């Protein structure tokens, strides 16, 4: 009888210890991403990550996509997401506001460079020749389609600036002749160009600034213990999880100071974007 009680006590202690060692998380955790309306890619990239985190954190992970960066900024401003998979521009905005902390980098490289694209048959040969022309930009929050694009256009007067909801829409405007050029990342250009026009495009200009990688961010709403537990779960995930979700396990945190400086520099001219002509100075 004594042996049975002892074994029962040991079993209870083991159970209690196991529960305490696994820090309880909120019942629901929201994971925010920008999807550009691509539900198939959303499931492919983040479905396994969602399932893995649910098992590791013992919480329901609600995957919440936004259509573009502008909508994502609204969510970041409201601190509505506990976890964010953020592009470089979004990460810089979130870090500058102080309510999110980057814990792991996303994959990056030369494909994240900012480019301006024109139609293959366009006579435009340089950025200066865009003076007086109509140009499509990305949404606020996009480092390559908005912040670096405005930095490179600084000093010009355009006939019109139009903000595209998605990179694909920007290319459609260029293909139809509504816009002379469009700004986006090299990766986005390579992804969408074949889906838009048989006439073809070409790169007018490629920015040489090193764009920092995006990041996985955690909200200050999570306690430090919860943030550390999330970091461990992401860092120790099986290789297919970071591969599909596009992050680098145990990678160094990107430095967003230079990008935040670019954002600060171009902010005064953003009030002119709704005007025609558009003075970018």
C-alpha positions as CSV (number, residue, x, y, z in Angstrom):
1,X,0.0,0.0,0.0
2,X,2.8,2.4,1.0
3,X,4.6,1.6,-2.3
4,X,1.5,2.3,-4.3
5,X,1.0,5.7,-2.5
6,X,4.7,6.6,-3.1
7,X,4.4,5.8,-6.8
8,X,1.2,7.8,-7.0
9,X,2.9,10.8,-5.4
10,X,5.9,10.5,-7.8
11,X,3.5,10.4,-10.7
12,X,1.7,13.6,-9.5
13,X,5.0,15.4,-8.9
14,X,6.1,14.5,-12.4
15,X,2.9,15.7,-13.9
16,X,3.1,19.0,-11.9
17,X,6.7,19.5,-12.9
18,X,6.0,18.9,-16.5
19,X,3.1,21.4,-16.5
20,X,5.3,24.0,-14.8
21,X,8.2,23.5,-17.1
22,X,6.0,24.2,-20.1
23,X,5.1,27.9,-19.6
24,X,1.3,28.4,-20.3
25,X,0.6,30.7,-23.3
26,X,-2.6,32.6,-24.0
27,X,-5.3,30.3,-25.3
28,X,-5.1,32.0,-28.7
29,X,-2.2,33.6,-30.4
30,X,-2.5,35.6,-33.6
31,X,0.1,35.2,-36.3
32,X,0.0,38.1,-38.8
33,X,1.4,37.9,-42.4
34,X,1.0,39.8,-45.7
35,X,-0.5,37.5,-48.3
36,X,-1.4,39.8,-51.3
37,X,-4.5,37.6,-51.5
38,X,-2.7,34.4,-52.3
39,X,-4.4,31.9,-50.1
40,X,-2.6,28.9,-51.7
41,X,0.8,30.4,-51.0
42,X,-0.3,31.3,-47.5
43,X,-1.2,27.7,-46.6
44,X,2.0,26.4,-48.3
45,X,4.3,28.7,-46.4
46,X,2.7,28.9,-43.0
47,X,0.4,25.9,-42.6
48,X,3.2,23.7,-41.1
49,X,4.5,26.5,-38.9
50,X,1.0,27.0,-37.5
51,X,0.6,23.3,-36.7
52,X,4.0,23.1,-35.2
53,X,3.6,26.1,-32.9
54,X,0.2,24.9,-31.7
55,X,1.8,21.7,-30.6
56,X,4.8,23.4,-29.0
57,X,3.0,26.2,-27.2
58,X,-0.2,24.4,-26.5
59,X,-2.2,27.3,-27.9
60,X,-4.5,27.9,-30.9
61,X,-2.5,29.8,-33.5
62,X,-4.8,32.0,-35.6
63,X,-3.2,32.8,-39.0
64,X,-4.4,36.3,-39.9
65,X,-3.4,37.5,-43.4
66,X,-3.7,41.0,-44.6
67,X,-4.0,41.9,-48.2
68,X,-1.0,44.4,-48.3
69,X,1.5,46.3,-46.1
70,X,-0.9,49.3,-45.4
71,X,-3.4,47.0,-43.7
72,X,-0.5,45.3,-41.8
73,X,0.7,48.7,-40.5
74,X,-2.8,49.3,-39.1
75,X,-2.6,46.0,-37.2
76,X,0.9,46.8,-36.0
77,X,-0.2,50.2,-34.8
78,X,-3.0,48.6,-32.9
79,X,-0.6,45.9,-31.5
80,X,-3.3,43.4,-32.7
81,X,-0.9,40.5,-33.5
82,X,1.2,38.6,-31.0
83,X,3.5,37.3,-33.8
84,X,4.3,39.0,-37.1
85,X,6.1,37.7,-40.1
86,X,7.3,41.1,-41.3
87,X,9.0,42.3,-44.5
88,X,11.9,44.7,-44.0
89,X,9.7,47.8,-44.2
90,X,7.1,46.5,-41.8
91,X,9.8,45.3,-39.4
92,X,11.4,48.8,-39.4
93,X,8.1,50.4,-38.7
94,X,7.2,48.0,-35.9
95,X,10.6,48.3,-34.3
96,X,10.6,52.1,-34.5
97,X,7.2,52.2,-32.7
98,X,8.6,50.1,-29.9
99,X,5.8,47.7,-29.5
100,X,7.4,44.7,-31.3
101,X,10.7,42.9,-30.9
102,X,12.5,41.1,-33.7
103,X,13.6,37.6,-32.6
104,X,14.7,35.8,-35.9
105,X,15.5,37.0,-39.4
106,X,13.7,36.1,-42.6
107,X,15.6,34.9,-45.7
108,X,16.9,37.8,-47.8
109,X,19.7,38.4,-50.3
110,X,19.9,40.2,-53.6
111,X,16.3,39.3,-54.5
112,X,15.1,41.8,-51.9
113,X,16.7,44.7,-53.8
114,X,14.4,47.5,-54.9
115,X,13.8,47.8,-58.7
116,X,11.9,50.0,-61.1
117,X,10.2,48.1,-64.0
118,X,9.1,49.4,-67.4
119,X,7.6,47.7,-70.4
120,X,10.1,46.0,-72.7
121,X,9.2,48.5,-75.5
122,X,9.5,51.6,-73.3
123,X,11.9,54.3,-74.5
124,X,12.7,55.3,-70.9
125,X,16.4,54.5,-70.1
126,X,17.0,56.1,-66.7
127,X,15.2,57.3,-63.6
128,X,15.7,60.9,-64.5
129,X,13.6,60.3,-67.6
130,X,10.7,59.4,-65.4
131,X,10.4,63.1,-64.7
132,X,6.8,64.1,-65.8
133,X,5.7,60.5,-66.1
134,X,3.3,58.4,-64.0
135,X,4.8,55.9,-61.6
136,X,3.3,53.1,-59.5
137,X,4.6,52.5,-56.0
138,X,3.9,49.9,-53.4
139,X,2.1,50.6,-50.1
140,X,3.5,52.3,-47.1
141,X,5.3,49.5,-45.2
142,X,7.1,48.2,-48.3
143,X,10.8,48.9,-48.1
144,X,11.4,48.2,-51.8
145,X,8.2,49.4,-53.4
146,X,7.7,52.5,-51.3
147,X,10.5,53.7,-49.0
148,X,13.6,53.1,-51.2
149,X,11.5,53.9,-54.3
150,X,10.7,57.4,-53.0
151,X,14.3,57.8,-51.9
152,X,15.5,57.1,-55.4
153,X,12.8,59.4,-57.0
154,X,13.6,62.3,-54.7
155,X,13.9,65.6,-56.6
156,X,11.7,64.6,-59.5
157,X,8.2,65.9,-60.4
158,X,5.9,63.1,-61.6
159,X,2.7,63.5,-63.5
160,X,1.1,61.1,-61.0
161,X,2.0,58.6,-58.3
162,X,-0.4,55.7,-57.8
163,X,-0.1,53.2,-54.9
164,X,-0.8,49.7,-56.0
165,X,-2.5,47.3,-53.6
166,X,-0.1,44.5,-54.8
167,X,3.0,44.2,-56.9
168,X,0.9,42.3,-59.5
169,X,-1.5,45.2,-59.8
170,X,1.5,47.6,-60.3
171,X,2.7,45.4,-63.2
172,X,-0.8,45.3,-64.7
173,X,-0.8,49.1,-64.8
174,X,2.5,49.2,-66.5
175,X,1.4,46.6,-69.0
176,X,-1.7,48.5,-69.9
177,X,0.2,51.8,-70.3
178,X,-1.6,53.5,-67.3
179,X,1.7,53.8,-65.5
180,X,5.2,54.3,-67.1
181,X,7.1,52.5,-64.4
182,X,6.5,50.5,-61.2
183,X,8.6,49.9,-58.1
184,X,8.9,46.6,-56.2
185,X,11.4,44.1,-55.0
186,X,13.4,42.0,-57.5
187,X,11.8,38.9,-56.0
188,X,8.3,40.2,-56.5
189,X,9.1,41.2,-60.1
190,X,10.4,37.7,-60.8
191,X,7.3,36.2,-59.2
192,X,4.6,38.1,-61.0
193,X,6.0,39.2,-64.4
194,X,5.0,36.0,-66.2
195,X,1.4,36.3,-64.8
196,X,0.7,39.7,-66.2
197,X,1.8,40.4,-69.8
198,X,3.0,38.5,-72.8
199,X,4.7,41.8,-74.1
200,X,7.3,41.6,-71.4
201,X,9.0,43.9,-69.0
202,X,12.5,45.0,-68.2
203,X,14.3,46.4,-65.2
204,X,14.9,50.1,-65.6
205,X,16.9,50.5,-62.4
206,X,18.1,48.3,-59.5
207,X,18.9,49.9,-56.2
208,X,22.3,49.0,-54.8
209,X,21.4,49.7,-51.1
210,X,21.5,46.5,-49.0
211,X,18.0,46.0,-47.8
212,X,17.9,44.3,-44.4
213,X,16.2,41.0,-44.1
214,X,12.7,40.9,-42.7
215,X,12.0,39.4,-39.3
216,X,9.7,37.4,-37.1
217,X,8.5,39.8,-34.5
218,X,6.8,39.3,-31.1
219,X,4.5,41.7,-29.4
220,X,5.3,43.3,-26.1
221,X,2.0,41.9,-24.9
222,X,3.8,38.6,-24.5
223,X,5.8,38.2,-21.3
224,X,9.6,37.8,-21.5
225,X,9.2,34.2,-20.6
226,X,6.7,33.7,-23.4
227,X,8.9,35.5,-25.9
228,X,11.9,33.3,-24.9
229,X,9.8,30.1,-25.2
230,X,8.6,31.2,-28.6
231,X,12.2,31.9,-29.7
232,X,13.2,28.4,-28.5
233,X,10.4,26.8,-30.4
234,X,11.2,28.6,-33.6
235,X,14.9,28.1,-33.3
236,X,14.6,24.3,-32.6
237,X,12.0,23.6,-35.2
238,X,12.6,20.8,-37.7
239,X,14.4,22.1,-40.8
240,X,11.3,22.0,-43.0
241,X,9.5,24.6,-40.8
242,X,11.9,27.5,-41.3
243,X,12.4,26.5,-44.9
244,X,8.7,26.7,-45.8
245,X,8.1,29.8,-43.6
246,X,11.2,31.6,-45.0
247,X,13.0,32.4,-41.7
248,X,16.6,31.6,-40.6
249,X,16.7,29.6,-37.3
250,X,19.4,31.0,-35.0
251,X,20.2,33.8,-37.4
252,X,21.4,37.3,-36.3
253,X,18.8,40.0,-35.8
254,X,18.7,42.5,-38.7
255,X,19.7,46.1,-38.1
256,X,17.0,48.5,-39.2
257,X,18.6,51.8,-38.3
258,X,19.6,52.8,-41.8
259,X,16.1,51.9,-43.2
260,X,14.5,53.9,-40.4
261,X,16.7,56.8,-41.4
262,X,15.4,56.4,-45.0
263,X,11.8,56.4,-43.8
264,X,12.4,59.5,-41.7
265,X,14.0,61.3,-44.7
266,X,11.2,60.6,-47.2
267,X,8.3,61.1,-44.8
268,X,8.0,64.9,-45.5
269,X,7.3,64.3,-49.2
270,X,4.6,61.7,-48.7
271,X,2.0,64.4,-48.2
272,X,2.5,65.3,-51.9
273,X,1.7,61.9,-53.3
274,X,-2.0,62.6,-53.8
275,X,-1.3,65.7,-55.8
276,X,-1.0,66.1,-59.5
277,X,1.7,66.8,-60.6
278,X,3.6,65.1,-57.7
279,X,6.6,67.1,-56.5
280,X,9.0,64.7,-54.7
281,X,11.0,67.3,-52.9
